[in-house]
Amino acid sequence: MRKTSAAPARLEPADLDPLRALVGHGALDYAHVAATFHFINRVADLLHVDPEVLPAGLRRVEPLRRVMVRGASLLMRRMDLRPRPYTTTYEDALAALARLCARIGRPPPGHALLPLRARPKLIEAIRLRLEERARASLDRETLARVDRAVEAALPARAEDAEGFHARPQDPVEAFAFVGTRYAQRTADDTIAALRHAGFDDLGILDLAIAVADANQWARTRRLTNVPADVFSTP
């Protein structure tokens, strides 16, 4: 799964073959989980979400940090984290996606999702993605620009995610570029440029989600051999 970070532009279904040899169709679950982490981490990095609950000034107080860690562990122990049985069939998941496609004015996927037949939960995830995009505050053209910018910025080698590279002049495309190559290095001037372009707090949040979302599905489709137009903004 290291390739999902170092060279996602070169991901292909064959990269799952070692996992398939061990867990069969479960390899699709690993692919989806790895791609989802790319979503979560980018949202946190682009919006500078602090991973620590304690304020920075209190983190040096070791006893206090230990209390916080112990409290978090006690909370986690009370959670039921066991896998739940997934009862939705491939046909049902595909039918629900087709109904959504009809509602938002895009063609149904047809047989394009056959590679996911063994894991209909991924088809449901695609439906939820398209549903969320249909409700976003961003217009379709902006979402499509984000998708194109992410595709263009995807690293093809480890060096692409390191060092410094020329960023696009357009503030939205620059935000997508940084969010794809090295989201943790998002700077205040990048956010300021978005505000100058007319994006408010909600717009910037939706842009961060769109960048993270495009990164997640760019990896998923390459690993699962699902056509790109299934994920594209209509």
Protein Blocks (a to p, Z undefined) as FASTA:
>chain_A
ZZmmmmmmlgcfklmmmmmmmnommlmmmmmmmmmmmmmmmmmmmnopafbfbdfklmmm
mklmmmmmmmmmmmmmmpccbdcddfbdfklmmmmmmmmmmmnopacekjmlmmmmmmmm
lmmmmmmmmmmmmmpmbdfklmmmmmmmmmmmocfbfklmgcjddddfblklmmmmmmmm
ommlpcfklmmmmmmnopafklmmmmmmmmmmmmmmmmmmmmnopafklmpcZZ
